[in-house]
Amino acid sequence: MAMRTSTIIRTLSVILFYVLLFNVQASCQQKDRRANLQGHWKFILGDNMKFAKPEYDDSDWEKIYVPDSWEDEGFRNYNGYAWYRKTVEIEALSNDILYLELGKIDDVDEVYLNGHLIGATGSFPPDYFSAYNYHRRYLIPLEHVNKSGKNVIAVRVYDEGGVGGIMGSPVGIYHYQNYSQNSFNLFGKWKFHLFDNPEWSEQNFNDTSWENIMVPGGWDEQGFKNYDGFAWYRKKFKLPADFKTDDLMLLLGKIDDMDEVFINGTLIGGTGNIEKKWASNDEYTRYRNYAVPDHILKPGKENVIAVRVYDQQQRGGIYEGPITILPRKEYKQFWKSYRDENFDFPQWVSYYLFD
């Protein structure tokens, strides 16, 4: 009887698998592929930062198929550094939101576009931290795109053991729909500093010496592994001169664990009891959606968003989008259209259906 029950459960699980797979595929169709990067890339063993430069001559490099482990592509028993390079044309409009999708990489990576670092996951030696099971999705800053010619993508990879390389799908450049016509997106590089200081909320604070970090993205995957405690994010940006600054919402995705948010030095909201330093209500699962006081933002001038974060344990930081400012009247339609592209369906099936 137990065996029959087990069979029924597995059958229902398979049916659920295909039902959910159809829904996930339909969701993924909300993004538009601008460039297919699956196929042969240039590849070399070893490490040299000159490989990131777009003018570097890689004509004598070997070819490797992506996605696939470099072990299966003939580079057996190799552990250490290697580089991938791909030259591609990128179709980009001024209001596009473009992402580079690289599946999963074993173990650690840094990604450069035309010589500019656009993302990293894991930590290289000597502070090695593997991120082999994290999906790589990096925002492409449009200011780094050569819209009238070739663009060079360079991927630095470190493998500590076992297989290595760019191993997962999808591999390509995708455009994600901007669901609001009047929004201002805040994805990309922010300034970041560990620890806590109330002066860091001030609009005129000089943060030029701070580290750069990609948002959204957990800080553990970006070189700050195993850090629990306070940290601050800051983002300076200039709104269009005709941007309306009343009846706005600030969307900051999901933050692990608690936060306080300041615009131009003024506290506008927060989630959790950050002073208590104890997350007790699954704060890390909540989307941060904060009303922006009228006219606190200055059109045509520099503005600053500062985010104070306290992480109680494990992963920390602004780890998931959306990250945008939009009119309150468009809030409902935004969430009606929004799709959570970070949903890892195969992993969910593995954990909850077949364990």
C-alpha positions in Angstrom: 0.0 0.0 0.0 2.9 2.3 0.9 4.5 1.6 -2.5 1.3 2.4 -4.3 0.8 5.6 -2.4 4.4 6.6 -3.3 3.7 5.9 -7.0 0.6 8.0 -6.9 2.5 10.9 -5.3 5.3 10.7 -7.9 2.7 10.6 -10.7 1.0 13.7 -9.3 4.3 15.4 -8.9 5.2 14.8 -12.5 1.8 16.2 -13.6 2.4 19.3 -11.4 5.9 19.5 -12.9 4.6 20.0 -16.4 1.8 22.3 -15.4 4.2 24.6 -13.6 6.8 24.3 -16.4 4.2 25.6 -18.9 3.4 28.5 -16.6 7.1 29.3 -16.0 7.9 29.2 -19.7 5.0 31.5 -20.4 6.4 33.9 -17.8 9.8 33.7 -19.3 8.3 34.8 -22.6 7.8 38.2 -21.1 11.4 38.9 -21.8 12.8 39.5 -25.3 16.1 38.0 -26.4 18.3 40.5 -28.1 21.4 38.2 -28.6 21.8 34.5 -28.5 25.2 33.7 -26.9 24.9 29.9 -26.9 27.6 28.5 -29.1 31.4 28.8 -29.4 33.3 31.3 -27.3 37.1 32.1 -27.2 38.8 30.4 -24.2 42.1 30.3 -22.5 43.5 28.8 -19.3 45.2 31.0 -16.8 44.6 34.5 -15.5 45.6 37.9 -16.7 43.5 41.1 -16.3 44.5 42.3 -19.7 42.1 39.7 -21.1 39.2 42.0 -20.0 40.2 44.8 -22.4 38.1 44.9 -25.6 41.2 45.7 -27.7 43.0 42.5 -26.6 43.8 40.1 -29.5 42.3 36.7 -28.7 42.7 35.3 -32.2 45.0 32.5 -31.0 42.7 31.4 -28.2 41.0 28.0 -28.4 37.3 27.6 -28.9 34.9 26.2 -26.3 31.1 25.5 -26.5 28.9 27.5 -24.0 27.0 26.3 -22.0 29.1 23.2 -21.0 31.7 22.4 -18.5 35.3 22.9 -19.6 35.9 19.3 -18.4 33.4 18.0 -21.0 35.0 20.3 -23.7 38.3 18.6 -23.3 40.1 20.5 -20.6 40.0 17.6 -18.2 41.4 17.7 -14.6 42.0 21.4 -14.7 41.2 23.5 -11.6 42.0 27.2 -11.5 41.5 30.3 -13.5 40.3 30.6 -17.1 38.8 33.3 -19.3 36.0 33.3 -21.9 35.5 36.0 -24.5 32.7 36.7 -27.0 32.2 39.5 -29.5 28.6 40.4 -30.2 26.4 43.2 -31.6 23.9 44.5 -29.0 20.7 46.1 -30.1 19.9 48.7 -27.4 17.4 51.6 -27.2 17.8 54.5 -24.8 15.1 53.2 -22.4 15.9 49.5 -22.6 16.6 47.3 -19.5 19.1 44.8 -20.7 20.5 41.8 -18.8 23.3 39.3 -19.6 22.1 35.8 -18.7 24.9 33.3 -18.1 23.1 30.4 -16.4 25.2 28.9 -13.6 29.0 29.1 -13.4 31.3 26.8 -11.5 32.6 28.3 -9.2 33.3 32.1 -9.2 33.1 34.7 -11.9 33.6 38.4 -12.9 32.0 39.7 -16.0 33.3 42.6 -18.1 31.6 44.4 -21.0 33.9 46.4 -23.2 36.4 46.5 -20.3 33.9 47.5 -17.6 33.0 45.2 -14.7 29.2 44.7 -14.8 28.9 41.9 -12.3 30.5 39.2 -10.1 29.3 36.2 -8.1 31.3 34.3 -5.5 34.7 35.3 -4.2 38.1 34.6 -5.7 41.1 33.4 -3.7 42.5 34.1 -1.2 39.0 34.6 0.2 37.5 31.9 -1.9 33.7 31.4 -1.8 32.0 29.1 -4.3 28.7 30.3 -5.9 28.3 27.3 -8.4 24.6 27.1 -7.7 23.7 30.7 -8.2 22.0 31.9 -11.4 24.0 34.6 -13.1 22.0 37.6 -14.4 23.8 40.9 -14.7 22.4 44.3 -15.7 24.0 45.8 -18.7 24.6 49.5 -18.2 23.7 51.2 -21.4 26.5 53.7 -21.1 29.0 50.8 -21.7 27.3 49.5 -24.8 28.8 50.2 -28.2 25.5 50.6 -30.1 27.1 51.1 -33.5 29.5 48.2 -33.6 31.1 45.2 -31.8 30.9 44.6 -28.0 33.3 42.3 -26.1 32.0 40.2 -23.2 34.9 38.8 -21.1 34.2 36.3 -18.3 36.9 35.5 -15.7 36.2 32.2 -14.0 37.8 30.4 -11.1 37.1 26.7 -10.4 38.2 25.2 -7.2 37.5 21.5 -8.0 35.4 19.1 -10.0 33.9 20.5 -13.2 34.3 24.2 -14.1 33.0 26.8 -16.5 29.8 28.4 -17.8 27.4 25.4 -17.5 23.8 26.6 -17.3 21.1 28.1 -19.5 19.9 30.5 -20.7 23.0 32.2 -22.2 22.1 35.4 -24.0 21.2 39.1 -23.7 17.6 39.8 -22.8 15.5 42.9 -22.7 13.0 43.1 -19.8 9.9 45.1 -20.3 9.8 48.3 -18.4 6.2 48.0 -17.2 5.8 51.7 -16.4 6.2 54.4 -19.0 7.1 57.0 -16.4 9.4 55.1 -14.1 13.0 55.7 -13.3 15.1 52.6 -12.9 17.8 52.3 -10.2 19.3 48.9 -11.2 23.1 48.7 -11.4 26.1 49.9 -9.5 25.5 51.4 -6.0 28.1 52.4 -3.4 28.4 50.0 -0.4 30.0 50.1 3.0 30.0 47.7 5.9 29.1 48.7 9.5 26.9 51.6 10.6 27.1 55.4 10.9 24.1 57.7 10.9 26.0 60.3 8.9 25.9 58.0 5.9 22.2 58.9 5.4 23.1 62.5 4.6 22.7 63.8 1.1 26.1 65.5 0.9 28.1 62.7 2.5 31.2 61.8 0.4 31.0 58.1 -0.5 33.6 58.1 -3.3 35.9 55.8 -1.3 33.2 53.1 -0.8 33.1 49.8 -2.7 30.9 49.3 -5.7 28.1 46.7 -5.6 25.5 45.5 -8.1 21.9 45.9 -7.1 20.0 43.7 -6.9 22.4 41.0 -5.7 23.2 39.6 -2.3 26.5 41.0 -0.8 27.7 37.4 0.1 28.0 36.6 -3.6 29.9 39.9 -4.3 32.9 39.5 -2.0 31.3 40.0 1.4 30.7 36.4 2.3 29.6 35.4 5.8 29.1 39.0 6.9 26.2 39.5 9.3 25.4 42.9 10.7 24.9 46.5 9.5 25.8 47.8 6.0 24.8 50.8 3.9 24.0 51.3 0.3 24.0 54.7 -1.5 22.9 55.6 -5.0 23.3 59.1 -6.6 21.2 59.8 -9.7 19.9 62.7 -11.7 16.2 62.8 -12.7 15.1 64.3 -16.0 14.3 68.0 -15.7 10.6 67.3 -16.5 10.2 64.4 -14.1 7.1 64.9 -11.9 8.0 64.5 -8.2 4.6 64.1 -6.5 2.6 60.9 -5.9 5.6 58.6 -6.3 6.5 55.1 -5.0 10.0 53.7 -4.4 10.3 50.0 -5.1 13.4 48.3 -3.6 12.6 44.7 -4.1 13.5 42.3 -1.3 16.1 43.0 1.4 17.7 40.5 3.8 16.8 41.2 6.6 15.7 44.7 7.8 16.1 48.2 6.4 15.6 52.0 6.7 15.5 54.1 3.5 16.5 57.7 3.2 16.0 60.1 0.2 18.1 63.2 0.2 18.7 62.7 3.9 15.0 62.2 4.9 13.8 58.9 6.3 10.9 57.7 4.1 10.3 54.1 5.4 11.6 50.9 6.7 10.8 47.2 7.3 11.4 45.3 10.5 12.7 46.6 13.9 16.2 47.4 12.8 17.3 48.7 16.2 16.3 45.5 17.8 18.6 43.6 15.4 16.3 40.6 15.3 14.3 39.5 12.3 11.2 37.8 13.7 8.6 38.0 10.9 10.3 36.8 7.7 11.2 40.3 6.8 13.6 39.1 4.0 10.6 37.7 2.0 8.8 41.1 1.8 8.8 43.4 -1.2 9.9 47.0 -0.1 7.3 49.5 -1.5 7.6 52.9 0.0 5.6 56.1 -0.6 7.9 59.0 -1.5 7.0 62.4 0.1 6.0 64.9 -2.5 8.8 67.0 -3.9 11.5 65.5 -1.8 13.2 64.4 -5.1 14.7 67.2 -7.2 14.2 67.0 -11.0 17.2 68.0 -13.1 19.5 67.8 -10.0 21.5 65.1 -8.1 19.5 63.0 -5.7 20.7 60.4 -3.2 19.0 57.2 -1.9 20.7 55.7 1.2 19.6 52.3 2.5 20.6 51.1 6.0 20.5 47.3 6.2 20.8 44.9 9.1 21.4 41.2 8.2 20.8 38.8 11.0 22.3 35.7 9.4 23.2 33.9 6.1 22.7 35.9 2.9 22.4 39.7 3.2 21.5 42.8 1.2 19.3 44.1 -1.5 19.1 40.7 -3.3 16.1 40.9 -5.6 14.3 43.5 -7.7 12.3 45.5 -8.8 14.4 48.6 -8.1 12.6 51.6 -9.5 10.7 54.9 -8.8 7.3 55.1 -10.4 4.0 57.1 -10.2 1.6 55.9 -7.6 -1.1 55.7 -10.3 0.9 53.1 -12.2 1.7 51.0 -9.1 -1.3 48.6 -9.5 -0.6 48.0 -13.2 3.1 47.4 -12.5 2.4 44.6 -10.1 -0.2 43.2 -12.4 2.4 42.8 -15.1 5.5 42.0 -13.0 7.0 38.6 -13.2 9.4 37.2 -10.7 12.2 36.0 -13.0 14.3 34.8 -10.1 12.1 31.8 -9.5 14.4 28.7 -9.8 11.9 26.1 -10.9 14.2 23.0 -11.4 15.7 23.6 -7.9 12.2 23.9 -6.4 11.1 20.6 -8.0 14.2 18.9 -6.8 13.8 20.1 -3.2 10.1 19.7 -2.7 8.9 16.9 -5.0 11.6 14.3 -5.3 13.7 14.5 -2.2 
